[in-house]
Amino acid sequence: MTLVFLLLGLAAGVLTTIAGQGGGLLLLLACSALIGPHEALAITAPALLLGNLHRALLFRKYVDRPVAVRMIAGAVPGALAGGLLVGVTPAWALHGLLVVMTAAAIAKALGLVRFHVPRRALVPAGVVVGAMTGTSGGAGILFAPVLLSAGLTGKTFVATTSAVAVAAHVGRVAGYAGLGLFSRELIGPTLAVTAAIFAGNALGGRLHGLLTQDGTKTGRIVAIEYGTLVVCVALSVAGLG
């Protein structure tokens, strides 16, 4: 099982560093199918917090600070509130939220849904997405369309998304800790996933330059994003079963 967690963490780190999204959702869905949604939230929350912090540091010079500050101002209280609600949310509801988040992301990738968020709306948008992140864990992928609609692309998009995700995960971890969701049995898997995400971040950073042109997305990265979302849907359905 440890090897599985290592491979999942490595894949999550590589994918998120390349595409700016998707890795955390894939990791959460896979862990949810393996060990259950509440345990998956407890394992992935601190791992994704540290993984995003590591990625934000690697790309720190590309962070759009004005955008990040606005989103963080809303995401932290939102994620804390969502984290406190997760303890009273039934497993079927958590799985349902994950399916909805994945479906929304696929609709965006296909161009069926478009998001246009002005910068003045970033704080309330951060509250909403932060709350969904705290409750379902997988909603962090919704930071991506919000930030893309604010005009971020390439490494600036990856860096700023990671910085905002750090704040959201801080709120989640605080909320889960207050509910006693963490346990000693989950320390080993959490450390394995965290270490693997760090390695995935480093590998993804090397691959990013090969898959972009002047820091902007290419068809290959779009294909990676879309393929990952399809896999996420399959894992969601498997978890529901």
C-alpha positions in Angstrom: 0.0 0.0 0.0 2.9 2.4 0.7 4.1 2.0 -2.8 0.7 2.9 -4.1 0.7 6.1 -2.0 4.2 6.9 -3.3 3.2 6.5 -6.9 0.0 8.5 -6.5 1.9 11.4 -4.8 4.5 11.4 -7.5 1.9 11.6 -10.2 0.0 14.3 -8.4 3.1 16.4 -8.0 4.1 16.0 -11.7 0.7 16.7 -13.0 0.0 19.8 -11.0 3.4 21.3 -11.7 2.9 20.8 -15.4 -0.8 21.7 -15.8 -1.4 23.9 -12.7 -4.3 21.7 -11.6 -5.7 18.2 -11.4 -3.1 16.4 -9.4 -4.7 17.0 -6.0 -8.1 16.0 -7.2 -6.7 12.8 -8.8 -4.8 12.0 -5.6 -7.9 12.6 -3.4 -10.2 10.5 -5.6 -7.7 7.6 -5.8 -7.2 7.6 -2.0 -10.9 7.9 -1.4 -11.5 4.8 -3.5 -8.7 2.9 -1.6 -9.4 3.9 2.0 -12.6 5.9 2.2 -13.4 9.7 1.8 -12.8 10.9 5.4 -9.4 9.1 5.7 -8.5 10.4 2.2 -9.2 13.9 3.3 -7.1 13.5 6.4 -4.1 12.1 4.5 -4.2 14.5 1.5 -4.8 17.8 3.3 -1.4 18.1 5.0 0.4 16.4 2.1 -1.2 18.9 -0.4 -0.5 21.8 1.9 3.2 21.0 2.0 3.3 20.0 -1.7 1.7 23.3 -2.8 4.1 25.2 -0.5 7.0 23.5 -2.1 5.7 24.3 -5.6 5.0 27.9 -4.7 8.6 28.3 -3.5 10.0 26.7 -6.6 8.0 29.2 -8.8 7.9 32.1 -6.3 9.2 34.7 -8.7 6.2 34.1 -11.0 3.4 34.5 -8.3 1.0 37.3 -9.1 0.9 38.8 -5.6 -2.2 41.2 -6.0 -4.3 38.3 -7.3 -3.0 35.8 -4.7 -3.7 38.2 -1.8 -7.3 38.7 -2.9 -8.0 35.0 -3.3 -6.2 34.1 -0.1 -8.3 36.6 1.9 -11.4 34.7 0.9 -10.0 31.2 0.7 -8.7 30.8 4.3 -12.0 31.5 6.2 -13.9 29.6 3.5 -11.7 26.5 3.8 -11.8 26.7 7.6 -15.6 26.7 7.6 -15.7 23.9 5.0 -13.3 21.8 7.1 -15.5 22.1 10.2 -18.5 20.9 8.2 -16.8 17.8 6.7 -17.1 15.8 10.0 -20.9 15.9 9.7 -21.0 15.3 6.0 -21.9 11.7 5.0 -19.6 9.8 2.7 -22.1 9.7 -0.2 -22.3 13.4 -0.1 -18.5 13.8 -0.2 -18.3 11.5 -3.2 -21.2 13.4 -4.9 -19.3 16.7 -4.4 -16.2 15.2 -6.0 -18.2 14.0 -9.0 -19.7 17.5 -9.4 -16.3 19.2 -9.2 -14.9 16.9 -11.8 -17.8 17.3 -14.1 -17.6 21.1 -13.9 -13.9 21.0 -14.7 -14.5 18.7 -17.8 -17.2 21.1 -18.9 -14.7 24.0 -18.8 -12.1 22.0 -20.6 -14.6 21.2 -23.4 -15.6 24.9 -23.6 -19.2 24.1 -22.5 -18.8 26.5 -19.5 -16.9 29.8 -19.4 -15.9 31.7 -16.3 -15.3 35.4 -16.4 -14.4 36.7 -12.9 -13.3 40.4 -12.5 -10.5 40.9 -10.0 -12.8 42.8 -7.6 -14.8 39.5 -7.2 -11.7 37.4 -6.3 -12.3 37.7 -2.5 -15.9 36.4 -2.5 -14.9 33.8 -5.1 -12.1 32.7 -2.8 -14.6 32.3 0.1 -16.9 30.0 -2.1 -14.1 27.9 -3.6 -12.3 27.7 -0.2 -15.5 26.4 1.5 -15.9 23.8 -1.2 -12.3 22.8 -0.9 -12.7 22.3 2.9 -15.8 20.2 2.5 -15.0 18.0 -0.5 -11.3 18.4 -0.8 -11.4 18.1 -4.6 -12.8 21.6 -5.2 -9.4 23.1 -5.3 -9.4 22.5 -9.0 -12.0 25.3 -9.2 -9.3 27.8 -8.3 -8.0 27.2 -11.8 -10.9 28.6 -13.9 -11.2 31.6 -11.5 -7.5 32.4 -11.9 -7.5 31.8 -15.6 -10.4 34.2 -16.0 -8.3 36.8 -14.1 -5.8 36.6 -17.0 -3.1 34.3 -15.6 -1.3 31.9 -17.8 1.8 29.6 -17.9 4.2 29.7 -14.9 2.3 32.6 -13.4 -0.8 30.5 -13.3 0.9 27.5 -11.8 2.7 29.6 -9.2 -0.3 31.7 -8.1 -2.6 28.6 -8.0 -0.1 26.9 -5.7 0.2 29.9 -3.4 -3.6 30.2 -3.1 -3.9 26.5 -2.6 -1.5 26.7 0.4 -3.8 29.1 2.1 -6.9 26.9 1.4 -5.2 23.8 2.7 -4.1 25.6 5.9 -7.8 26.3 6.6 -8.7 22.7 5.8 -6.0 21.3 8.1 -7.1 23.6 10.9 -10.7 22.5 10.5 -9.9 18.8 10.3 -7.7 19.0 13.4 -10.5 20.7 15.3 -12.7 17.7 14.5 -10.0 15.1 15.5 -10.0 13.7 11.9 -6.2 12.9 12.1 -4.9 9.7 13.7 -1.6 8.0 14.2 -2.4 5.3 11.7 -2.5 7.9 9.0 1.0 9.4 9.7 2.8 6.9 7.5 0.7 7.3 4.4 0.7 11.1 4.9 4.5 11.2 5.0 4.8 8.9 2.0 2.4 11.0 -0.1 4.1 14.2 0.9 7.6 13.0 0.0 6.4 11.7 -3.3 4.7 15.0 -4.1 8.0 16.8 -3.5 9.7 14.5 -5.9 6.9 15.0 -8.4 7.2 18.8 -8.1 10.9 18.6 -9.0 10.3 16.3 -11.9 7.3 18.3 -13.2 9.4 21.4 -13.1 11.9 19.8 -15.4 9.2 18.6 -17.8 7.3 21.9 -17.8 9.8 23.6 -20.2 9.5 20.7 -22.6 5.7 20.9 -22.8 5.3 24.7 -23.1 6.2 27.4 -25.5 7.4 30.6 -23.9 5.6 29.6 -20.7 2.2 29.2 -22.3 0.1 26.1 -22.7 0.4 23.8 -25.7 -2.0 21.2 -27.1 0.0 18.5 -25.1 -0.7 20.2 -21.8 -4.4 20.6 -22.6 -4.5 16.9 -23.5 -2.9 16.0 -20.1 -5.5 18.1 -18.3 -8.4 16.6 -20.2 -7.1 13.0 -19.8 -6.6 13.5 -16.1 -10.1 14.8 -15.6 -11.6 11.8 -17.4 -9.6 9.5 -15.1 -10.9 11.4 -12.1 -14.5 10.8 -13.2 -13.8 7.1 -13.5 -12.3 7.0 -10.0 -15.2 9.0 -8.6 -17.7 6.4 -10.0 -15.5 3.6 -8.6 -15.5 5.2 -5.2 -19.3 5.6 -5.3 -19.6 1.9 -6.0 
